[in-house]
């Protein structure tokens, strides 16, 4: 994720995996969305600087680990959730 704005973004920030197929599981998830749609979608927290912000123009990345029932492609829509309940 890259902050393309001119201002820092306050964390925590999470990547929500919306539309993950039922045959795939995100094994290293931090939780499942309970307040933001789609409910039950897994999420992982994004690593941020020690001040818990993503500075303007800076990027952060996270590796995702899946377990799948078949060798089919794993697709999802990534959504970023900011501070507050997921």
PDB file with one MODEL, atoms N, CA, C and O in Angstrom:
MODEL        1
ATOM      1  N   UNK A   1       0.846  -1.149   0.000  1.00  0.00           N
ATOM      2  CA  UNK A   1       0.000   0.000   0.000  1.00  0.00           C
ATOM      3  C   UNK A   1       0.902   1.225   0.000  1.00  0.00           C
ATOM      4  O   UNK A   1       1.892   1.285   0.730  1.00  0.00           O
ATOM      5  N   UNK A   2       0.547   2.202  -0.830  1.00  0.00           N
ATOM      6  CA  UNK A   2       1.304   3.451  -0.901  1.00  0.00           C
ATOM      7  C   UNK A   2       0.393   4.613  -0.536  1.00  0.00           C
ATOM      8  O   UNK A   2      -0.738   4.702  -1.014  1.00  0.00           O
ATOM      9  N   UNK A   3       0.886   5.487   0.301  1.00  0.00           N
ATOM     10  CA  UNK A   3       0.159   6.707   0.640  1.00  0.00           C
ATOM     11  C   UNK A   3       0.480   7.746  -0.427  1.00  0.00           C
ATOM     12  O   UNK A   3       1.545   8.362  -0.393  1.00  0.00           O
ATOM     13  N   UNK A   4      -0.420   7.942  -1.360  1.00  0.00           N
ATOM     14  CA  UNK A   4      -0.189   8.898  -2.445  1.00  0.00           C
ATOM     15  C   UNK A   4      -0.708  10.290  -2.110  1.00  0.00           C
ATOM     16  O   UNK A   4      -0.675  11.182  -2.958  1.00  0.00           O
ATOM     17  N   UNK A   5      -1.183  10.485  -0.894  1.00  0.00           N
ATOM     18  CA  UNK A   5      -1.649  11.810  -0.489  1.00  0.00           C
ATOM     19  C   UNK A   5      -0.470  12.657  -0.021  1.00  0.00           C
ATOM     20  O   UNK A   5       0.660  12.172   0.045  1.00  0.00           O
ATOM     21  N   UNK A   6      -0.724  13.880   0.294  1.00  0.00           N
ATOM     22  CA  UNK A   6       0.315  14.773   0.775  1.00  0.00           C
ATOM     23  C   UNK A   6       0.413  14.818   2.285  1.00  0.00           C
ATOM     24  O   UNK A   6       1.174  15.614   2.834  1.00  0.00           O
ATOM     25  N   UNK A   7      -0.355  13.966   2.969  1.00  0.00           N
ATOM     26  CA  UNK A   7      -0.385  13.957   4.430  1.00  0.00           C
ATOM     27  C   UNK A   7      -0.185  12.543   4.955  1.00  0.00           C
ATOM     28  O   UNK A   7      -0.504  11.575   4.266  1.00  0.00           O
ATOM     29  N   UNK A   8       0.344  12.415   6.179  1.00  0.00           N
ATOM     30  CA  UNK A   8       0.475  11.082   6.761  1.00  0.00           C
ATOM     31  C   UNK A   8      -0.899  10.492   7.072  1.00  0.00           C
ATOM     32  O   UNK A   8      -1.858  11.225   7.317  1.00  0.00           O
ATOM     33  N   UNK A   9      -0.984   9.162   7.060  1.00  0.00           N
ATOM     34  CA  UNK A   9      -2.213   8.465   7.418  1.00  0.00           C
ATOM     35  C   UNK A   9      -1.982   7.799   8.767  1.00  0.00           C
ATOM     36  O   UNK A   9      -1.037   7.029   8.938  1.00  0.00           O
ATOM     37  N   UNK A  10      -2.859   8.106   9.724  1.00  0.00           N
ATOM     38  CA  UNK A  10      -2.743   7.541  11.060  1.00  0.00           C
ATOM     39  C   UNK A  10      -3.212   6.096  11.075  1.00  0.00           C
ATOM     40  O   UNK A  10      -4.208   5.755  10.436  1.00  0.00           O
ATOM     41  N   UNK A  11      -2.501   5.249  11.799  1.00  0.00           N
ATOM     42  CA  UNK A  11      -2.866   3.856  11.932  1.00  0.00           C
ATOM     43  C   UNK A  11      -3.659   3.605  13.184  1.00  0.00           C
ATOM     44  O   UNK A  11      -3.999   4.547  13.900  1.00  0.00           O
ATOM     45  N   UNK A  12      -3.957   2.382  13.460  1.00  0.00           N
ATOM     46  CA  UNK A  12      -3.542   1.209  12.704  1.00  0.00           C
ATOM     47  C   UNK A  12      -4.279   1.098  11.376  1.00  0.00           C
ATOM     48  O   UNK A  12      -5.385   1.615  11.218  1.00  0.00           O
ATOM     49  N   UNK A  13      -3.648   0.418  10.427  1.00  0.00           N
ATOM     50  CA  UNK A  13      -4.233   0.161   9.120  1.00  0.00           C
ATOM     51  C   UNK A  13      -4.252  -1.343   8.888  1.00  0.00           C
ATOM     52  O   UNK A  13      -3.322  -2.054   9.268  1.00  0.00           O
ATOM     53  N   UNK A  14      -5.311  -1.811   8.269  1.00  0.00           N
ATOM     54  CA  UNK A  14      -5.445  -3.245   7.982  1.00  0.00           C
ATOM     55  C   UNK A  14      -5.856  -3.439   6.536  1.00  0.00           C
ATOM     56  O   UNK A  14      -6.567  -2.613   5.965  1.00  0.00           O
ATOM     57  N   UNK A  15      -5.405  -4.535   5.950  1.00  0.00           N
ATOM     58  CA  UNK A  15      -5.832  -4.940   4.620  1.00  0.00           C
ATOM     59  C   UNK A  15      -6.918  -5.989   4.794  1.00  0.00           C
ATOM     60  O   UNK A  15      -6.670  -7.074   5.321  1.00  0.00           O
ATOM     61  N   UNK A  16      -8.145  -5.653   4.340  1.00  0.00           N
ATOM     62  CA  UNK A  16      -9.286  -6.562   4.409  1.00  0.00           C
ATOM     63  C   UNK A  16      -9.398  -7.268   3.064  1.00  0.00           C
ATOM     64  O   UNK A  16      -9.381  -6.621   2.018  1.00  0.00           O
ATOM     65  N   UNK A  17      -9.513  -8.581   3.088  1.00  0.00           N
ATOM     66  CA  UNK A  17      -9.611  -9.374   1.864  1.00  0.00           C
ATOM     67  C   UNK A  17     -11.068  -9.706   1.590  1.00  0.00           C
ATOM     68  O   UNK A  17     -11.572 -10.733   2.043  1.00  0.00           O
ATOM     69  N   UNK A  18     -11.737  -8.843   0.855  1.00  0.00           N
ATOM     70  CA  UNK A  18     -13.148  -9.034   0.532  1.00  0.00           C
ATOM     71  C   UNK A  18     -13.285  -9.996  -0.641  1.00  0.00           C
ATOM     72  O   UNK A  18     -12.505  -9.937  -1.592  1.00  0.00           O
ATOM     73  N   UNK A  19     -14.263 -10.871  -0.576  1.00  0.00           N
ATOM     74  CA  UNK A  19     -14.532 -11.785  -1.676  1.00  0.00           C
ATOM     75  C   UNK A  19     -13.567 -12.941  -1.796  1.00  0.00           C
ATOM     76  O   UNK A  19     -13.450 -13.537  -2.867  1.00  0.00           O
ATOM     77  N   UNK A  20     -12.874 -13.271  -0.724  1.00  0.00           N
ATOM     78  CA  UNK A  20     -11.971 -14.424  -0.743  1.00  0.00           C
ATOM     79  C   UNK A  20     -12.817 -15.683  -0.939  1.00  0.00           C
ATOM     80  O   UNK A  20     -13.783 -15.880  -0.201  1.00  0.00           O
ATOM     81  N   UNK A  21     -12.484 -16.549  -1.918  1.00  0.00           N
ATOM     82  CA  UNK A  21     -13.308 -17.735  -2.168  1.00  0.00           C
ATOM     83  C   UNK A  21     -13.364 -18.664  -0.957  1.00  0.00           C
ATOM     84  O   UNK A  21     -12.435 -18.706  -0.151  1.00  0.00           O
ATOM     85  N   UNK A  22     -14.446 -19.393  -0.842  1.00  0.00           N
ATOM     86  CA  UNK A  22     -14.645 -20.277   0.313  1.00  0.00           C
ATOM     87  C   UNK A  22     -13.638 -21.423   0.363  1.00  0.00           C
ATOM     88  O   UNK A  22     -13.452 -22.028   1.419  1.00  0.00           O
ATOM     89  N   UNK A  23     -12.980 -21.737  -0.767  1.00  0.00           N
ATOM     90  CA  UNK A  23     -11.989 -22.816  -0.764  1.00  0.00           C
ATOM     91  C   UNK A  23     -10.608 -22.349  -0.314  1.00  0.00           C
ATOM     92  O   UNK A  23      -9.665 -23.140  -0.292  1.00  0.00           O
ATOM     93  N   UNK A  24     -10.479 -21.072   0.043  1.00  0.00           N
ATOM     94  CA  UNK A  24      -9.182 -20.523   0.457  1.00  0.00           C
ATOM     95  C   UNK A  24      -9.289 -19.901   1.846  1.00  0.00           C
ATOM     96  O   UNK A  24     -10.299 -19.291   2.195  1.00  0.00           O
ATOM     97  N   UNK A  25      -8.232 -20.068   2.624  1.00  0.00           N
ATOM     98  CA  UNK A  25      -8.169 -19.505   3.968  1.00  0.00           C
ATOM     99  C   UNK A  25      -6.894 -18.679   4.091  1.00  0.00           C
ATOM    100  O   UNK A  25      -5.816 -19.128   3.703  1.00  0.00           O
ATOM    101  N   UNK A  26      -7.023 -17.479   4.629  1.00  0.00           N
ATOM    102  CA  UNK A  26      -5.858 -16.650   4.932  1.00  0.00           C
ATOM    103  C   UNK A  26      -5.321 -17.142   6.268  1.00  0.00           C
ATOM    104  O   UNK A  26      -5.929 -16.889   7.308  1.00  0.00           O
ATOM    105  N   UNK A  27      -4.193 -17.839   6.254  1.00  0.00           N
ATOM    106  CA  UNK A  27      -3.713 -18.516   7.461  1.00  0.00           C
ATOM    107  C   UNK A  27      -3.064 -17.585   8.478  1.00  0.00           C
ATOM    108  O   UNK A  27      -3.028 -17.905   9.666  1.00  0.00           O
ATOM    109  N   UNK A  28      -2.556 -16.451   8.040  1.00  0.00           N
ATOM    110  CA  UNK A  28      -1.865 -15.544   8.970  1.00  0.00           C
ATOM    111  C   UNK A  28      -2.694 -14.308   9.291  1.00  0.00           C
ATOM    112  O   UNK A  28      -2.140 -13.242   9.559  1.00  0.00           O
ATOM    113  N   UNK A  29      -4.005 -14.442   9.267  1.00  0.00           N
ATOM    114  CA  UNK A  29      -4.884 -13.292   9.503  1.00  0.00           C
ATOM    115  C   UNK A  29      -4.796 -12.811  10.944  1.00  0.00           C
ATOM    116  O   UNK A  29      -4.464 -13.571  11.854  1.00  0.00           O
ATOM    117  N   UNK A  30      -5.100 -11.528  11.129  1.00  0.00           N
ATOM    118  CA  UNK A  30      -5.160 -10.966  12.473  1.00  0.00           C
ATOM    119  C   UNK A  30      -6.571 -11.009  13.036  1.00  0.00           C
ATOM    120  O   UNK A  30      -6.766 -10.873  14.244  1.00  0.00           O
ATOM    121  N   UNK A  31      -7.555 -11.198  12.164  1.00  0.00           N
ATOM    122  CA  UNK A  31      -8.937 -11.257  12.609  1.00  0.00           C
ATOM    123  C   UNK A  31      -9.880 -11.299  11.432  1.00  0.00           C
ATOM    124  O   UNK A  31      -9.464 -11.454  10.284  1.00  0.00           O
ATOM    125  N   UNK A  32     -11.182 -11.156  11.739  1.00  0.00           N
ATOM    126  CA  UNK A  32     -12.224 -11.120  10.718  1.00  0.00           C
ATOM    127  C   UNK A  32     -13.074  -9.883  10.954  1.00  0.00           C
ATOM    128  O   UNK A  32     -13.345  -9.515  12.097  1.00  0.00           O
ATOM    129  N   UNK A  33     -13.489  -9.249   9.879  1.00  0.00           N
ATOM    130  CA  UNK A  33     -14.284  -8.024   9.975  1.00  0.00           C
ATOM    131  C   UNK A  33     -15.622  -8.303  10.658  1.00  0.00           C
ATOM    132  O   UNK A  33     -16.331  -9.241  10.293  1.00  0.00           O
ATOM    133  N   UNK A  34     -15.955  -7.485  11.644  1.00  0.00           N
ATOM    134  CA  UNK A  34     -17.235  -7.615  12.341  1.00  0.00           C
ATOM    135  C   UNK A  34     -18.099  -6.371  12.197  1.00  0.00           C
ATOM    136  O   UNK A  34     -19.307  -6.418  12.434  1.00  0.00           O
ATOM    137  N   UNK A  35     -17.479  -5.251  11.807  1.00  0.00           N
ATOM    138  CA  UNK A  35     -18.216  -3.995  11.681  1.00  0.00           C
ATOM    139  C   UNK A  35     -18.242  -3.460  10.254  1.00  0.00           C
ATOM    140  O   UNK A  35     -19.158  -2.726   9.885  1.00  0.00           O
ATOM    141  N   UNK A  36     -17.251  -3.818   9.455  1.00  0.00           N
ATOM    142  CA  UNK A  36     -17.189  -3.303   8.089  1.00  0.00           C
ATOM    143  C   UNK A  36     -17.543  -4.416   7.109  1.00  0.00           C
ATOM    144  O   UNK A  36     -17.240  -5.588   7.330  1.00  0.00           O
ATOM    145  N   UNK A  37     -18.182  -4.018   6.037  1.00  0.00           N
ATOM    146  CA  UNK A  37     -18.613  -5.010   5.039  1.00  0.00           C
ATOM    147  C   UNK A  37     -17.436  -5.426   4.188  1.00  0.00           C
ATOM    148  O   UNK A  37     -16.527  -4.622   3.983  1.00  0.00           O
ATOM    149  N   UNK A  38     -17.413  -6.616   3.697  1.00  0.00           N
ATOM    150  CA  UNK A  38     -18.329  -7.706   4.046  1.00  0.00           C
ATOM    151  C   UNK A  38     -17.941  -8.365   5.372  1.00  0.00           C
ATOM    152  O   UNK A  38     -16.784  -8.723   5.593  1.00  0.00           O
ATOM    153  N   UNK A  39     -18.926  -8.512   6.234  1.00  0.00           N
ATOM    154  CA  UNK A  39     -18.731  -9.099   7.553  1.00  0.00           C
ATOM    155  C   UNK A  39     -18.099 -10.493   7.395  1.00  0.00           C
ATOM    156  O   UNK A  39     -18.494 -11.267   6.523  1.00  0.00           O
ATOM    157  N   UNK A  40     -17.133 -10.793   8.234  1.00  0.00           N
ATOM    158  CA  UNK A  40     -16.474 -12.092   8.214  1.00  0.00           C
ATOM    159  C   UNK A  40     -15.236 -12.157   7.333  1.00  0.00           C
ATOM    160  O   UNK A  40     -14.517 -13.156   7.348  1.00  0.00           O
ATOM    161  N   UNK A  41     -14.978 -11.092   6.558  1.00  0.00           N
ATOM    162  CA  UNK A  41     -13.785 -11.083   5.701  1.00  0.00           C
ATOM    163  C   UNK A  41     -12.530 -11.044   6.560  1.00  0.00           C
ATOM    164  O   UNK A  41     -12.477 -10.287   7.530  1.00  0.00           O
ATOM    165  N   UNK A  42     -11.518 -11.843   6.228  1.00  0.00           N
ATOM    166  CA  UNK A  42     -10.284 -11.827   7.017  1.00  0.00           C
ATOM    167  C   UNK A  42      -9.485 -10.555   6.750  1.00  0.00           C
ATOM    168  O   UNK A  42      -9.581  -9.950   5.681  1.00  0.00           O
ATOM    169  N   UNK A  43      -8.698 -10.167   7.745  1.00  0.00           N
ATOM    170  CA  UNK A  43      -7.814  -9.015   7.553  1.00  0.00           C
ATOM    171  C   UNK A  43      -6.460  -9.271   8.194  1.00  0.00           C
ATOM    172  O   UNK A  43      -6.324 -10.092   9.101  1.00  0.00           O
ATOM    173  N   UNK A  44      -5.457  -8.544   7.699  1.00  0.00           N
ATOM    174  CA  UNK A  44      -4.122  -8.526   8.290  1.00  0.00           C
ATOM    175  C   UNK A  44      -3.751  -7.083   8.566  1.00  0.00           C
ATOM    176  O   UNK A  44      -4.073  -6.188   7.784  1.00  0.00           O
ATOM    177  N   UNK A  45      -3.075  -6.861   9.677  1.00  0.00           N
ATOM    178  CA  UNK A  45      -2.615  -5.518  10.011  1.00  0.00           C
ATOM    179  C   UNK A  45      -1.374  -5.189   9.188  1.00  0.00           C
ATOM    180  O   UNK A  45      -0.503  -6.036   8.991  1.00  0.00           O
ATOM    181  N   UNK A  46      -1.307  -3.961   8.717  1.00  0.00           N
ATOM    182  CA  UNK A  46      -0.171  -3.519   7.913  1.00  0.00           C
ATOM    183  C   UNK A  46       0.929  -2.985   8.823  1.00  0.00           C
ATOM    184  O   UNK A  46       0.644  -2.262   9.777  1.00  0.00           O
ATOM    185  N   UNK A  47       2.176  -3.332   8.541  1.00  0.00           N
ATOM    186  CA  UNK A  47       3.280  -2.802   9.345  1.00  0.00           C
ATOM    187  C   UNK A  47       3.467  -1.312   9.071  1.00  0.00           C
ATOM    188  O   UNK A  47       3.504  -0.880   7.919  1.00  0.00           O
ATOM    189  N   UNK A  48       3.581  -0.547  10.131  1.00  0.00           N
ATOM    190  CA  UNK A  48       3.767   0.902  10.023  1.00  0.00           C
ATOM    191  C   UNK A  48       5.010   1.321  10.793  1.00  0.00           C
ATOM    192  O   UNK A  48       5.580   0.539  11.554  1.00  0.00           O
ATOM    193  N   UNK A  49       5.417   2.560  10.586  1.00  0.00           N
ATOM    194  CA  UNK A  49       6.561   3.120  11.303  1.00  0.00           C
ATOM    195  C   UNK A  49       6.267   3.133  12.805  1.00  0.00           C
ATOM    196  O   UNK A  49       5.109   3.002  13.203  1.00  0.00           O
ATOM    197  N   UNK A  50       7.288   3.289  13.639  1.00  0.00           N
ATOM    198  CA  UNK A  50       7.081   3.292  15.091  1.00  0.00           C
ATOM    199  C   UNK A  50       6.050   4.316  15.570  1.00  0.00           C
ATOM    200  O   UNK A  50       5.460   4.140  16.636  1.00  0.00           O
ATOM    201  N   UNK A  51       5.826   5.381  14.798  1.00  0.00           N
ATOM    202  CA  UNK A  51       4.841   6.386  15.218  1.00  0.00           C
ATOM    203  C   UNK A  51       3.425   6.007  14.793  1.00  0.00           C
ATOM    204  O   UNK A  51       2.501   6.806  14.947  1.00  0.00           O
ATOM    205  N   UNK A  52       3.241   4.788  14.254  1.00  0.00           N
ATOM    206  CA  UNK A  52       1.943   4.259  13.839  1.00  0.00           C
ATOM    207  C   UNK A  52       1.294   5.109  12.747  1.00  0.00           C
ATOM    208  O   UNK A  52       0.079   5.311  12.742  1.00  0.00           O
ATOM    209  N   UNK A  53       2.117   5.601  11.826  1.00  0.00           N
ATOM    210  CA  UNK A  53       1.634   6.393  10.692  1.00  0.00           C
ATOM    211  C   UNK A  53       2.303   5.914   9.420  1.00  0.00           C
ATOM    212  O   UNK A  53       3.408   5.373   9.436  1.00  0.00           O
ATOM    213  N   UNK A  54       1.595   6.130   8.305  1.00  0.00           N
ATOM    214  CA  UNK A  54       2.174   5.896   6.993  1.00  0.00           C
ATOM    215  C   UNK A  54       2.410   7.272   6.394  1.00  0.00           C
ATOM    216  O   UNK A  54       1.464   7.953   5.999  1.00  0.00           O
ATOM    217  N   UNK A  55       3.668   7.681   6.327  1.00  0.00           N
ATOM    218  CA  UNK A  55       4.031   9.025   5.871  1.00  0.00           C
ATOM    219  C   UNK A  55       3.627   9.239   4.414  1.00  0.00           C
ATOM    220  O   UNK A  55       3.492   8.287   3.646  1.00  0.00           O
ATOM    221  N   UNK A  56       3.439  10.498   4.051  1.00  0.00           N
ATOM    222  CA  UNK A  56       3.104  10.864   2.673  1.00  0.00           C
ATOM    223  C   UNK A  56       4.171  10.337   1.727  1.00  0.00           C
ATOM    224  O   UNK A  56       5.365  10.533   1.954  1.00  0.00           O
ATOM    225  N   UNK A  57       3.732   9.662   0.656  1.00  0.00           N
ATOM    226  CA  UNK A  57       4.653   9.142  -0.342  1.00  0.00           C
ATOM    227  C   UNK A  57       5.336   7.832   0.027  1.00  0.00           C
ATOM    228  O   UNK A  57       6.074   7.275  -0.786  1.00  0.00           O
ATOM    229  N   UNK A  58       5.108   7.337   1.223  1.00  0.00           N
ATOM    230  CA  UNK A  58       5.749   6.091   1.674  1.00  0.00           C
ATOM    231  C   UNK A  58       4.842   4.889   1.430  1.00  0.00           C
ATOM    232  O   UNK A  58       3.630   5.024   1.262  1.00  0.00           O
ATOM    233  N   UNK A  59       5.463   3.710   1.415  1.00  0.00           N
ATOM    234  CA  UNK A  59       4.736   2.457   1.171  1.00  0.00           C
ATOM    235  C   UNK A  59       4.967   1.481   2.311  1.00  0.00           C
ATOM    236  O   UNK A  59       5.942   1.585   3.055  1.00  0.00           O
ATOM    237  N   UNK A  60       4.052   0.536   2.431  1.00  0.00           N
ATOM    238  CA  UNK A  60       4.209  -0.588   3.341  1.00  0.00           C
ATOM    239  C   UNK A  60       3.684  -1.823   2.617  1.00  0.00           C
ATOM    240  O   UNK A  60       2.820  -1.723   1.746  1.00  0.00           O
ATOM    241  N   UNK A  61       4.205  -2.966   2.978  1.00  0.00           N
ATOM    242  CA  UNK A  61       3.734  -4.189   2.342  1.00  0.00           C
ATOM    243  C   UNK A  61       3.679  -5.312   3.358  1.00  0.00           C
ATOM    244  O   UNK A  61       4.327  -5.271   4.404  1.00  0.00           O
ATOM    245  N   UNK A  62       2.891  -6.310   3.020  1.00  0.00           N
ATOM    246  CA  UNK A  62       2.718  -7.462   3.896  1.00  0.00           C
ATOM    247  C   UNK A  62       2.597  -8.699   3.010  1.00  0.00           C
ATOM    248  O   UNK A  62       1.969  -8.659   1.952  1.00  0.00           O
ATOM    249  N   UNK A  63       3.200  -9.786   3.452  1.00  0.00           N
ATOM    250  CA  UNK A  63       3.078 -11.059   2.737  1.00  0.00           C
ATOM    251  C   UNK A  63       1.825 -11.773   3.230  1.00  0.00           C
ATOM    252  O   UNK A  63       1.535 -11.778   4.426  1.00  0.00           O
ATOM    253  N   UNK A  64       1.093 -12.367   2.312  1.00  0.00           N
ATOM    254  CA  UNK A  64      -0.130 -13.094   2.653  1.00  0.00           C
ATOM    255  C   UNK A  64       0.125 -14.591   2.478  1.00  0.00           C
ATOM    256  O   UNK A  64       0.732 -15.020   1.496  1.00  0.00           O
ATOM    257  N   UNK A  65      -0.346 -15.373   3.440  1.00  0.00           N
ATOM    258  CA  UNK A  65      -0.186 -16.827   3.372  1.00  0.00           C
ATOM    259  C   UNK A  65      -1.575 -17.462   3.330  1.00  0.00           C
ATOM    260  O   UNK A  65      -2.435 -17.170   4.161  1.00  0.00           O
ATOM    261  N   UNK A  66      -1.774 -18.339   2.340  1.00  0.00           N
ATOM    262  CA  UNK A  66      -3.077 -18.969   2.144  1.00  0.00           C
ATOM    263  C   UNK A  66      -2.970 -20.476   2.257  1.00  0.00           C
ATOM    264  O   UNK A  66      -1.909 -21.064   2.043  1.00  0.00           O
ATOM    265  N   UNK A  67      -4.091 -21.084   2.596  1.00  0.00           N
ATOM    266  CA  UNK A  67      -4.273 -22.521   2.483  1.00  0.00           C
ATOM    267  C   UNK A  67      -5.497 -22.687   1.576  1.00  0.00           C
ATOM    268  O   UNK A  67      -6.547 -22.092   1.818  1.00  0.00           O
ATOM    269  N   UNK A  68      -5.345 -23.497   0.538  1.00  0.00           N
ATOM    270  CA  UNK A  68      -6.437 -23.658  -0.424  1.00  0.00           C
ATOM    271  C   UNK A  68      -6.748 -25.130  -0.623  1.00  0.00           C
ATOM    272  O   UNK A  68      -5.856 -25.979  -0.595  1.00  0.00           O
ATOM    273  N   UNK A  69      -8.045 -25.424  -0.826  1.00  0.00           N
ATOM    274  CA  UNK A  69      -8.493 -26.796  -1.035  1.00  0.00           C
ATOM    275  C   UNK A  69      -8.135 -27.308  -2.427  1.00  0.00           C
ATOM    276  O   UNK A  69      -8.103 -28.516  -2.660  1.00  0.00           O
ATOM    277  N   UNK A  70      -7.868 -26.396  -3.339  1.00  0.00           N
ATOM    278  CA  UNK A  70      -7.498 -26.799  -4.694  1.00  0.00           C
ATOM    279  C   UNK A  70      -6.420 -25.858  -5.209  1.00  0.00           C
ATOM    280  O   UNK A  70      -6.069 -24.876  -4.555  1.00  0.00           O
ATOM    281  N   UNK A  71      -5.905 -26.169  -6.383  1.00  0.00           N
ATOM    282  CA  UNK A  71      -4.852 -25.341  -6.980  1.00  0.00           C
ATOM    283  C   UNK A  71      -5.429 -24.182  -7.783  1.00  0.00           C
ATOM    284  O   UNK A  71      -4.699 -23.514  -8.515  1.00  0.00           O
ATOM    285  N   UNK A  72      -6.710 -23.940  -7.657  1.00  0.00           N
ATOM    286  CA  UNK A  72      -7.345 -22.840  -8.388  1.00  0.00           C
ATOM    287  C   UNK A  72      -6.780 -21.496  -7.926  1.00  0.00           C
ATOM    288  O   UNK A  72      -6.229 -21.380  -6.831  1.00  0.00           O
ATOM    289  N   UNK A  73      -6.928 -20.504  -8.769  1.00  0.00           N
ATOM    290  CA  UNK A  73      -6.455 -19.157  -8.424  1.00  0.00           C
ATOM    291  C   UNK A  73      -7.204 -18.622  -7.211  1.00  0.00           C
ATOM    292  O   UNK A  73      -8.395 -18.877  -7.035  1.00  0.00           O
ATOM    293  N   UNK A  74      -6.492 -17.883  -6.387  1.00  0.00           N
ATOM    294  CA  UNK A  74      -7.094 -17.234  -5.227  1.00  0.00           C
ATOM    295  C   UNK A  74      -7.262 -15.763  -5.576  1.00  0.00           C
ATOM    296  O   UNK A  74      -6.282 -15.057  -5.813  1.00  0.00           O
ATOM    297  N   UNK A  75      -8.493 -15.313  -5.605  1.00  0.00           N
ATOM    298  CA  UNK A  75      -8.774 -13.919  -5.934  1.00  0.00           C
ATOM    299  C   UNK A  75      -9.513 -13.256  -4.785  1.00  0.00           C
ATOM    300  O   UNK A  75     -10.221 -13.918  -4.025  1.00  0.00           O
ATOM    301  N   UNK A  76      -9.346 -11.956  -4.662  1.00  0.00           N
ATOM    302  CA  UNK A  76     -10.042 -11.170  -3.653  1.00  0.00           C
ATOM    303  C   UNK A  76      -9.911  -9.702  -4.017  1.00  0.00           C
ATOM    304  O   UNK A  76      -9.124  -9.338  -4.891  1.00  0.00           O
ATOM    305  N   UNK A  77     -10.674  -8.875  -3.354  1.00  0.00           N
ATOM    306  CA  UNK A  77     -10.554  -7.433  -3.489  1.00  0.00           C
ATOM    307  C   UNK A  77      -9.954  -6.911  -2.189  1.00  0.00           C
ATOM    308  O   UNK A  77     -10.505  -7.146  -1.113  1.00  0.00           O
ATOM    309  N   UNK A  78      -8.842  -6.210  -2.279  1.00  0.00           N
ATOM    310  CA  UNK A  78      -8.200  -5.651  -1.094  1.00  0.00           C
ATOM    311  C   UNK A  78      -8.797  -4.295  -0.748  1.00  0.00           C
ATOM    312  O   UNK A  78      -8.900  -3.414  -1.602  1.00  0.00           O
ATOM    313  N   UNK A  79      -9.186  -4.138   0.499  1.00  0.00           N
ATOM    314  CA  UNK A  79      -9.715  -2.877   1.011  1.00  0.00           C
ATOM    315  C   UNK A  79      -8.922  -2.498   2.248  1.00  0.00           C
ATOM    316  O   UNK A  79      -8.605  -3.355   3.072  1.00  0.00           O
ATOM    317  N   UNK A  80      -8.604  -1.230   2.381  1.00  0.00           N
ATOM    318  CA  UNK A  80      -7.842  -0.778   3.541  1.00  0.00           C
ATOM    319  C   UNK A  80      -8.793  -0.205   4.583  1.00  0.00           C
ATOM    320  O   UNK A  80      -9.619   0.657   4.284  1.00  0.00           O
ATOM    321  N   UNK A  81      -8.664  -0.695   5.802  1.00  0.00           N
ATOM    322  CA  UNK A  81      -9.451  -0.198   6.929  1.00  0.00           C
ATOM    323  C   UNK A  81      -8.543   0.606   7.831  1.00  0.00           C
ATOM    324  O   UNK A  81      -7.424   0.187   8.127  1.00  0.00           O
ATOM    325  N   UNK A  82      -9.019   1.763   8.273  1.00  0.00           N
ATOM    326  CA  UNK A  82      -8.255   2.634   9.153  1.00  0.00           C
ATOM    327  C   UNK A  82      -8.565   2.349  10.612  1.00  0.00           C
ATOM    328  O   UNK A  82      -9.106   1.294  10.943  1.00  0.00           O
ATOM    329  N   UNK A  83      -8.220   3.297  11.491  1.00  0.00           N
ATOM    330  CA  UNK A  83      -8.438   3.106  12.923  1.00  0.00           C
ATOM    331  C   UNK A  83      -9.893   2.804  13.252  1.00  0.00           C
ATOM    332  O   UNK A  83     -10.806   3.271  12.571  1.00  0.00           O
ATOM    333  N   UNK A  84     -10.093   2.029  14.286  1.00  0.00           N
ATOM    334  CA  UNK A  84     -11.442   1.673  14.712  1.00  0.00           C
ATOM    335  C   UNK A  84     -11.708   0.198  14.537  1.00  0.00           C
ATOM    336  O   UNK A  84     -10.835  -0.564  14.121  1.00  0.00           O
ATOM    337  N   UNK A  85     -12.902  -0.188  14.855  1.00  0.00           N
ATOM    338  CA  UNK A  85     -13.289  -1.594  14.748  1.00  0.00           C
ATOM    339  C   UNK A  85     -13.291  -2.033  13.307  1.00  0.00           C
ATOM    340  O   UNK A  85     -13.610  -1.243  12.418  1.00  0.00           O
ATOM    341  N   UNK A  86     -12.947  -3.261  13.061  1.00  0.00           N
ATOM    342  CA  UNK A  86     -12.951  -3.827  11.720  1.00  0.00           C
ATOM    343  C   UNK A  86     -14.281  -4.452  11.496  1.00  0.00           C
ATOM    344  O   UNK A  86     -14.531  -5.003  10.425  1.00  0.00           O
TER     345      UNK A  86
ENDMDL
END
